[in-house]
Amino acid sequence: MTRRDRVIFVIGLGAVILVLVITLSPTPVDRSFRDVIAHAIDGIRAVPGWGWMSWAWLDRFANVLLFVPVGLVLIRWLPRAHFRWTTLATALLLSLGIELVQWVLLPRRTASISDVISNIVGVGGTLIVWEIVQRSRTRGEVERQR
């Protein structure tokens, strides 16, 4: 394992641990910041064109962003063969597992299929960006060899 691989592994592991702490804590992590977040949402909604902003939208967006590092970790360490589908399937199972734990074991948490969808959108978006970057790198290397 190269130094770069070790650094990526440590950052990725930290990100996955953070995701698990946030999603599996007994109470929602935003509970102590609800008033601040609600005030911020009200401020954003006051800006012309941003009236659509809501707590639900912010929650979905946060779930998308939360799974971007998970997608990066999965892309990096899952087998390369069929890694796109393997990455999405693994993320789906992880997200369903988190929601199941919330539903069964964490009464103050709310399990939601919209969270699962948002999480998969985060990983899927990460896959798309990853593909674009990889193809750009490959194209750049081919052009440099000419």
KERO-858717 format. One record per atom (N, C-alpha, C): atom name; residue number from 1; residue in three letters; x, y, z. Coordinates in nm, 3 decimals. Layout:
BEGIN
 atom   n res    east   north      up
   CA NUM ala       X       Y       Z
...
//
This chain:
BEGIN
 atom   n res    east   north      up
    N   1 met   0.085  -0.117   0.000
   CA   1 met   0.000   0.000   0.000
    C   1 met   0.090   0.124   0.000
    N   2 thr   0.064   0.213  -0.095
   CA   2 thr   0.144   0.334  -0.105
    C   2 thr   0.104   0.435   0.002
    N   3 arg   0.185   0.537   0.017
   CA   3 arg   0.154   0.642   0.115
    C   3 arg   0.021   0.709   0.078
    N   4 arg   0.001   0.733  -0.050
   CA   4 arg  -0.123   0.794  -0.097
    C   4 arg  -0.243   0.706  -0.062
    N   5 asp  -0.230   0.575  -0.082
   CA   5 asp  -0.338   0.482  -0.048
    C   5 asp  -0.369   0.486   0.101
    N   6 arg  -0.265   0.495   0.183
   CA   6 arg  -0.285   0.500   0.329
    C   6 arg  -0.358   0.628   0.369
    N   7 val  -0.319   0.740   0.309
   CA   7 val  -0.385   0.867   0.340
    C   7 val  -0.532   0.862   0.299
    N   8 ile  -0.558   0.813   0.179
   CA   8 ile  -0.696   0.802   0.131
    C   8 ile  -0.775   0.708   0.222
    N   9 phe  -0.712   0.599   0.263
   CA   9 phe  -0.779   0.503   0.351
    C   9 phe  -0.817   0.568   0.484
    N  10 val  -0.724   0.641   0.544
   CA  10 val  -0.751   0.705   0.674
    C  10 val  -0.861   0.810   0.662
    N  11 ile  -0.854   0.893   0.558
   CA  11 ile  -0.958   0.994   0.537
    C  11 ile  -1.093   0.926   0.511
    N  12 gly  -1.091   0.825   0.427
   CA  12 gly  -1.215   0.752   0.396
    C  12 gly  -1.274   0.684   0.517
    N  13 leu  -1.189   0.620   0.595
   CA  13 leu  -1.235   0.553   0.717
    C  13 leu  -1.294   0.654   0.814
    N  14 gly  -1.228   0.768   0.828
   CA  14 gly  -1.281   0.874   0.914
    C  14 gly  -1.417   0.922   0.866
    N  15 ala  -1.433   0.937   0.734
   CA  15 ala  -1.560   0.982   0.678
    C  15 ala  -1.671   0.880   0.703
    N  16 val  -1.639   0.753   0.684
   CA  16 val  -1.739   0.648   0.707
    C  16 val  -1.777   0.642   0.855
    N  17 ile  -1.679   0.655   0.943
   CA  17 ile  -1.709   0.656   1.088
    C  17 ile  -1.798   0.775   1.121
    N  18 leu  -1.768   0.891   1.064
   CA  18 leu  -1.852   1.009   1.086
    C  18 leu  -1.995   0.984   1.038
    N  19 val  -2.011   0.924   0.921
   CA  19 val  -2.144   0.892   0.870
    C  19 val  -2.218   0.800   0.967
    N  20 leu  -2.149   0.698   1.017
   CA  20 leu  -2.212   0.605   1.110
    C  20 leu  -2.249   0.673   1.242
    N  21 val  -2.164   0.759   1.292
   CA  21 val  -2.194   0.832   1.416
    C  21 val  -2.315   0.922   1.396
    N  22 ile  -2.318   0.994   1.285
   CA  22 ile  -2.430   1.085   1.257
    C  22 ile  -2.560   1.008   1.239
    N  23 thr  -2.556   0.898   1.166
   CA  23 thr  -2.680   0.826   1.133
    C  23 thr  -2.727   0.731   1.242
    N  24 leu  -2.635   0.686   1.327
   CA  24 leu  -2.673   0.587   1.428
    C  24 leu  -2.671   0.642   1.571
    N  25 ser  -2.657   0.773   1.586
   CA  25 ser  -2.665   0.830   1.721
    C  25 ser  -2.810   0.818   1.769
    N  26 pro  -2.830   0.804   1.899
   CA  26 pro  -2.967   0.783   1.951
    C  26 pro  -3.065   0.895   1.918
    N  27 thr  -3.016   1.018   1.910
   CA  27 thr  -3.102   1.130   1.872
    C  27 thr  -3.042   1.198   1.749
    N  28 pro  -3.124   1.262   1.669
   CA  28 pro  -3.071   1.332   1.551
    C  28 pro  -2.966   1.436   1.592
    N  29 val  -2.857   1.441   1.517
   CA  29 val  -2.749   1.533   1.553
    C  29 val  -2.789   1.679   1.536
    N  30 asp  -2.890   1.706   1.456
   CA  30 asp  -2.932   1.845   1.438
    C  30 asp  -3.028   1.893   1.546
    N  31 arg  -3.066   1.806   1.638
   CA  31 arg  -3.165   1.843   1.739
    C  31 arg  -3.121   1.965   1.820
    N  32 ser  -2.995   1.971   1.859
   CA  32 ser  -2.950   2.083   1.942
    C  32 ser  -2.932   2.211   1.860
    N  33 phe  -2.938   2.201   1.728
   CA  33 phe  -2.922   2.318   1.642
    C  33 phe  -3.050   2.355   1.569
    N  34 arg  -3.162   2.295   1.609
   CA  34 arg  -3.287   2.316   1.535
    C  34 arg  -3.324   2.462   1.519
    N  35 asp  -3.314   2.540   1.628
   CA  35 asp  -3.352   2.681   1.620
    C  35 asp  -3.260   2.758   1.525
    N  36 val  -3.131   2.730   1.531
   CA  36 val  -3.035   2.797   1.443
    C  36 val  -3.063   2.761   1.297
    N  37 ile  -3.086   2.632   1.272
   CA  37 ile  -3.113   2.587   1.135
    C  37 ile  -3.244   2.647   1.084
    N  38 ala  -3.347   2.647   1.168
   CA  38 ala  -3.477   2.704   1.128
    C  38 ala  -3.462   2.853   1.096
    N  39 his  -3.385   2.924   1.176
   CA  39 his  -3.362   3.066   1.152
    C  39 his  -3.287   3.086   1.020
    N  40 ala  -3.187   3.002   0.994
   CA  40 ala  -3.111   3.010   0.869
    C  40 ala  -3.202   2.982   0.749
    N  41 ile  -3.288   2.882   0.761
   CA  41 ile  -3.381   2.851   0.652
    C  41 ile  -3.475   2.969   0.626
    N  42 asp  -3.525   3.030   0.734
   CA  42 asp  -3.611   3.148   0.718
    C  42 asp  -3.537   3.261   0.647
    N  43 gly  -3.410   3.280   0.682
   CA  43 gly  -3.329   3.383   0.617
    C  43 gly  -3.308   3.354   0.469
    N  44 ile  -3.283   3.228   0.437
   CA  44 ile  -3.264   3.189   0.297
    C  44 ile  -3.394   3.206   0.219
    N  45 arg  -3.506   3.169   0.280
   CA  45 arg  -3.635   3.181   0.212
    C  45 arg  -3.673   3.326   0.184
    N  46 ala  -3.617   3.419   0.262
   CA  46 ala  -3.647   3.561   0.241
    C  46 ala  -3.579   3.616   0.116
    N  47 val  -3.476   3.546   0.068
   CA  47 val  -3.405   3.589  -0.052
    C  47 val  -3.494   3.558  -0.174
    N  48 pro  -3.514   3.656  -0.263
   CA  48 pro  -3.598   3.631  -0.381
    C  48 pro  -3.549   3.509  -0.460
    N  49 gly  -3.642   3.422  -0.492
   CA  49 gly  -3.611   3.302  -0.569
    C  49 gly  -3.577   3.181  -0.483
    N  50 trp  -3.564   3.202  -0.352
   CA  50 trp  -3.528   3.090  -0.262
    C  50 trp  -3.643   3.051  -0.169
    N  51 gly  -3.764   3.087  -0.204
   CA  51 gly  -3.879   3.055  -0.121
    C  51 gly  -3.907   2.906  -0.111
    N  52 trp  -3.850   2.828  -0.201
   CA  52 trp  -3.871   2.682  -0.202
    C  52 trp  -3.792   2.611  -0.092
    N  53 met  -3.695   2.680  -0.032
   CA  53 met  -3.611   2.615   0.070
    C  53 met  -3.696   2.572   0.189
    N  54 ser  -3.674   2.450   0.236
   CA  54 ser  -3.749   2.399   0.350
    C  54 ser  -3.660   2.305   0.431
    N  55 trp  -3.708   2.271   0.547
   CA  55 trp  -3.636   2.176   0.632
    C  55 trp  -3.621   2.042   0.560
    N  56 ala  -3.727   1.997   0.495
   CA  56 ala  -3.723   1.868   0.424
    C  56 ala  -3.621   1.870   0.311
    N  57 trp  -3.615   1.981   0.236
   CA  57 trp  -3.518   1.990   0.127
    C  57 trp  -3.376   1.988   0.182
    N  58 leu  -3.353   2.063   0.289
   CA  58 leu  -3.221   2.068   0.351
    C  58 leu  -3.181   1.929   0.403
    N  59 asp  -3.276   1.857   0.460
   CA  59 asp  -3.249   1.722   0.510
    C  59 asp  -3.210   1.629   0.395
    N  60 arg  -3.281   1.636   0.284
   CA  60 arg  -3.247   1.552   0.169
    C  60 arg  -3.109   1.586   0.114
    N  61 phe  -3.082   1.716   0.102
   CA  61 phe  -2.952   1.761   0.051
    C  61 phe  -2.839   1.714   0.144
    N  62 ala  -2.862   1.722   0.275
   CA  62 ala  -2.762   1.676   0.371
    C  62 ala  -2.738   1.526   0.355
    N  63 asn  -2.843   1.449   0.330
   CA  63 asn  -2.827   1.305   0.310
    C  63 asn  -2.750   1.273   0.182
    N  64 val  -2.772   1.354   0.079
   CA  64 val  -2.694   1.336  -0.045
    C  64 val  -2.546   1.360  -0.015
    N  65 leu  -2.516   1.474   0.047
   CA  65 leu  -2.376   1.508   0.077
    C  65 leu  -2.311   1.410   0.173
    N  66 leu  -2.389   1.358   0.267
   CA  66 leu  -2.337   1.266   0.367
    C  66 leu  -2.279   1.140   0.304
    N  67 phe  -2.337   1.097   0.192
   CA  67 phe  -2.291   0.973   0.131
    C  67 phe  -2.190   0.992   0.018
    N  68 val  -2.150   1.115  -0.009
   CA  68 val  -2.044   1.137  -0.108
    C  68 val  -1.913   1.071  -0.063
    N  69 pro  -1.868   1.093   0.063
   CA  69 pro  -1.745   1.024   0.104
    C  69 pro  -1.760   0.872   0.108
    N  70 val  -1.879   0.824   0.139
   CA  70 val  -1.903   0.679   0.135
    C  70 val  -1.882   0.628  -0.006
    N  71 gly  -1.935   0.701  -0.104
   CA  71 gly  -1.915   0.664  -0.243
    C  71 gly  -1.769   0.660  -0.281
    N  72 leu  -1.692   0.759  -0.237
   CA  72 leu  -1.548   0.761  -0.267
    C  72 leu  -1.476   0.641  -0.208
    N  73 val  -1.511   0.607  -0.084
   CA  73 val  -1.449   0.491  -0.020
    C  73 val  -1.484   0.363  -0.095
    N  74 leu  -1.610   0.348  -0.131
   CA  74 leu  -1.653   0.227  -0.202
    C  74 leu  -1.587   0.217  -0.339
    N  75 ile  -1.581   0.330  -0.411
   CA  75 ile  -1.516   0.330  -0.543
    C  75 ile  -1.370   0.287  -0.530
    N  76 arg  -1.306   0.336  -0.428
   CA  76 arg  -1.162   0.312  -0.412
    C  76 arg  -1.132   0.167  -0.374
    N  77 trp  -1.216   0.105  -0.290
   CA  77 trp  -1.179  -0.025  -0.236
    C  77 trp  -1.261  -0.145  -0.281
    N  78 leu  -1.366  -0.123  -0.357
   CA  78 leu  -1.438  -0.239  -0.409
    C  78 leu  -1.366  -0.292  -0.532
    N  79 pro  -1.383  -0.420  -0.562
   CA  79 pro  -1.319  -0.476  -0.682
    C  79 pro  -1.358  -0.398  -0.807
    N  80 arg  -1.265  -0.385  -0.898
   CA  80 arg  -1.286  -0.303  -1.017
    C  80 arg  -1.390  -0.361  -1.113
    N  81 ala  -1.403  -0.492  -1.117
   CA  81 ala  -1.501  -0.553  -1.207
    C  81 ala  -1.642  -0.512  -1.164
    N  82 his  -1.715  -0.452  -1.253
   CA  82 his  -1.853  -0.410  -1.227
    C  82 his  -1.863  -0.318  -1.106
    N  83 phe  -1.761  -0.235  -1.082
   CA  83 phe  -1.758  -0.156  -0.959
    C  83 phe  -1.873  -0.056  -0.950
    N  84 arg  -1.927  -0.012  -1.062
   CA  84 arg  -2.038   0.084  -1.054
    C  84 arg  -2.159   0.021  -0.987
    N  85 trp  -2.197  -0.097  -1.034
   CA  85 trp  -2.313  -0.165  -0.976
    C  85 trp  -2.282  -0.215  -0.836
    N  86 thr  -2.161  -0.262  -0.814
   CA  86 thr  -2.123  -0.308  -0.681
    C  86 thr  -2.125  -0.191  -0.582
    N  87 thr  -2.077  -0.076  -0.627
   CA  87 thr  -2.077   0.043  -0.541
    C  87 thr  -2.219   0.083  -0.505
    N  88 leu  -2.306   0.090  -0.605
   CA  88 leu  -2.445   0.128  -0.579
    C  88 leu  -2.516   0.025  -0.491
    N  89 ala  -2.494  -0.103  -0.518
   CA  89 ala  -2.558  -0.208  -0.437
    C  89 ala  -2.508  -0.205  -0.292
    N  90 thr  -2.379  -0.186  -0.273
   CA  90 thr  -2.323  -0.180  -0.138
    C  90 thr  -2.377  -0.057  -0.064
    N  91 ala  -2.383   0.056  -0.133
   CA  91 ala  -2.437   0.177  -0.071
    C  91 ala  -2.584   0.159  -0.035
    N  92 leu  -2.660   0.092  -0.123
   CA  92 leu  -2.800   0.065  -0.094
    C  92 leu  -2.815  -0.021   0.030
    N  93 leu  -2.736  -0.128   0.038
   CA  93 leu  -2.742  -0.216   0.155
    C  93 leu  -2.702  -0.142   0.283
    N  94 leu  -2.597  -0.060   0.275
   CA  94 leu  -2.554   0.017   0.391
    C  94 leu  -2.664   0.114   0.435
    N  95 ser  -2.723   0.185   0.340
   CA  95 ser  -2.827   0.280   0.372
    C  95 ser  -2.951   0.211   0.429
    N  96 leu  -2.991   0.101   0.368
   CA  96 leu  -3.105   0.024   0.422
    C  96 leu  -3.075  -0.027   0.562
    N  97 gly  -2.952  -0.072   0.584
   CA  97 gly  -2.912  -0.119   0.717
    C  97 gly  -2.921  -0.008   0.820
    N  98 ile  -2.874   0.110   0.785
   CA  98 ile  -2.881   0.224   0.876
    C  98 ile  -3.027   0.257   0.909
    N  99 glu  -3.111   0.262   0.807
   CA  99 glu  -3.252   0.294   0.830
    C  99 glu  -3.321   0.185   0.912
    N 100 leu  -3.284   0.060   0.890
   CA 100 leu  -3.341  -0.050   0.969
    C 100 leu  -3.302  -0.038   1.116
    N 101 val  -3.176  -0.007   1.142
   CA 101 val  -3.131   0.013   1.281
    C 101 val  -3.207   0.130   1.344
    N 102 gln  -3.223   0.239   1.269
   CA 102 gln  -3.297   0.353   1.322
    C 102 gln  -3.442   0.314   1.354
    N 103 trp  -3.503   0.238   1.266
   CA 103 trp  -3.643   0.200   1.284
    C 103 trp  -3.662   0.105   1.402
    N 104 val  -3.572   0.006   1.415
   CA 104 val  -3.589  -0.097   1.517
    C 104 val  -3.531  -0.057   1.652
    N 105 leu  -3.414   0.005   1.652
   CA 105 leu  -3.340   0.026   1.777
    C 105 leu  -3.334   0.170   1.827
    N 106 leu  -3.368   0.266   1.746
   CA 106 leu  -3.351   0.406   1.785
    C 106 leu  -3.485   0.479   1.777
    N 107 pro  -3.564   0.472   1.884
   CA 107 pro  -3.700   0.527   1.881
    C 107 pro  -3.707   0.679   1.857
    N 108 arg  -3.600   0.752   1.886
   CA 108 arg  -3.601   0.897   1.863
    C 108 arg  -3.562   0.934   1.720
    N 109 arg  -3.525   0.835   1.644
   CA 109 arg  -3.487   0.857   1.504
    C 109 arg  -3.603   0.815   1.415
    N 110 thr  -3.607   0.870   1.295
   CA 110 thr  -3.712   0.837   1.200
    C 110 thr  -3.649   0.771   1.077
    N 111 ala  -3.682   0.646   1.056
   CA 111 ala  -3.635   0.576   0.936
    C 111 ala  -3.717   0.627   0.818
    N 112 ser  -3.649   0.643   0.704
   CA 112 ser  -3.718   0.704   0.590
    C 112 ser  -3.663   0.649   0.459
    N 113 ile  -3.753   0.614   0.369
   CA 113 ile  -3.711   0.570   0.236
    C 113 ile  -3.651   0.687   0.158
    N 114 ser  -3.696   0.810   0.189
   CA 114 ser  -3.637   0.926   0.120
    C 114 ser  -3.490   0.943   0.158
    N 115 asp  -3.453   0.902   0.281
   CA 115 asp  -3.311   0.905   0.319
    C 115 asp  -3.231   0.806   0.235
    N 116 val  -3.287   0.688   0.214
   CA 116 val  -3.220   0.586   0.134
    C 116 val  -3.201   0.638  -0.010
    N 117 ile  -3.305   0.696  -0.065
   CA 117 ile  -3.296   0.750  -0.202
    C 117 ile  -3.191   0.860  -0.208
    N 118 ser  -3.193   0.951  -0.111
   CA 118 ser  -3.095   1.061  -0.109
    C 118 ser  -2.953   1.007  -0.097
    N 119 asn  -2.934   0.907  -0.013
   CA 119 asn  -2.801   0.848   0.004
    C 119 asn  -2.751   0.787  -0.128
    N 120 ile  -2.839   0.719  -0.198
   CA 120 ile  -2.801   0.657  -0.326
    C 120 ile  -2.773   0.765  -0.430
    N 121 val  -2.848   0.874  -0.427
   CA 121 val  -2.820   0.985  -0.518
    C 121 val  -2.680   1.041  -0.489
    N 122 gly  -2.642   1.050  -0.362
   CA 122 gly  -2.508   1.097  -0.326
    C 122 gly  -2.399   1.007  -0.381
    N 123 val  -2.416   0.876  -0.366
   CA 123 val  -2.317   0.781  -0.418
    C 123 val  -2.320   0.781  -0.571
    N 124 gly  -2.440   0.785  -0.630
   CA 124 gly  -2.451   0.788  -0.776
    C 124 gly  -2.386   0.912  -0.835
    N 125 gly  -2.408   1.027  -0.772
   CA 125 gly  -2.342   1.150  -0.817
    C 125 gly  -2.191   1.140  -0.807
    N 126 thr  -2.145   1.079  -0.700
   CA 126 thr  -2.001   1.058  -0.682
    C 126 thr  -1.946   0.970  -0.793
    N 127 leu  -2.019   0.865  -0.828
   CA 127 leu  -1.979   0.777  -0.938
    C 127 leu  -1.970   0.853  -1.070
    N 128 ile  -2.067   0.938  -1.096
   CA 128 ile  -2.067   1.014  -1.222
    C 128 ile  -1.946   1.107  -1.228
    N 129 val  -1.921   1.180  -1.120
   CA 129 val  -1.805   1.270  -1.118
    C 129 val  -1.676   1.190  -1.131
    N 130 trp  -1.668   1.076  -1.063
   CA 130 trp  -1.550   0.988  -1.071
    C 130 trp  -1.524   0.946  -1.216
    N 131 glu  -1.630   0.904  -1.284
   CA 131 glu  -1.616   0.862  -1.424
    C 131 glu  -1.568   0.976  -1.512
    N 132 ile  -1.623   1.094  -1.494
   CA 132 ile  -1.583   1.210  -1.574
    C 132 ile  -1.435   1.241  -1.551
    N 133 val  -1.393   1.241  -1.424
   CA 133 val  -1.252   1.268  -1.392
    C 133 val  -1.161   1.161  -1.452
    N 134 gln  -1.198   1.034  -1.440
   CA 134 gln  -1.116   0.926  -1.493
    C 134 gln  -1.105   0.933  -1.644
    N 135 arg  -1.215   0.961  -1.711
   CA 135 arg  -1.212   0.971  -1.858
    C 135 arg  -1.130   1.092  -1.902
    N 136 ser  -1.139   1.199  -1.827
   CA 136 ser  -1.061   1.319  -1.859
    C 136 ser  -0.912   1.290  -1.843
    N 137 arg  -0.876   1.219  -1.736
   CA 137 arg  -0.736   1.181  -1.715
    C 137 arg  -0.685   1.092  -1.828
    N 138 thr  -0.766   0.993  -1.863
   CA 138 thr  -0.728   0.900  -1.969
    C 138 thr  -0.711   0.975  -2.101
    N 139 arg  -0.805   1.062  -2.132
   CA 139 arg  -0.798   1.139  -2.256
    C 139 arg  -0.673   1.227  -2.256
    N 140 gly  -0.642   1.289  -2.141
   CA 140 gly  -0.523   1.373  -2.131
    C 140 gly  -0.395   1.295  -2.149
    N 141 glu  -0.390   1.173  -2.094
   CA 141 glu  -0.271   1.088  -2.110
    C 141 glu  -0.253   1.045  -2.255
    N 142 val  -0.362   1.013  -2.323
   CA 142 val  -0.355   0.972  -2.464
    C 142 val  -0.305   1.089  -2.547
    N 143 glu  -0.356   1.208  -2.521
   CA 143 glu  -0.313   1.325  -2.599
    C 143 glu  -0.167   1.359  -2.573
    N 144 arg  -0.117   1.340  -2.450
   CA 144 arg   0.024   1.367  -2.420
    C 144 arg   0.116   1.269  -2.489
    N 145 gln   0.067   1.146  -2.514
   CA 145 gln   0.150   1.045  -2.579
    C 145 gln   0.163   1.069  -2.729
    N 146 arg   0.078   1.149  -2.786
   CA 146 arg   0.082   1.174  -2.931
    C 146 arg   0.195   1.262  -2.968
//
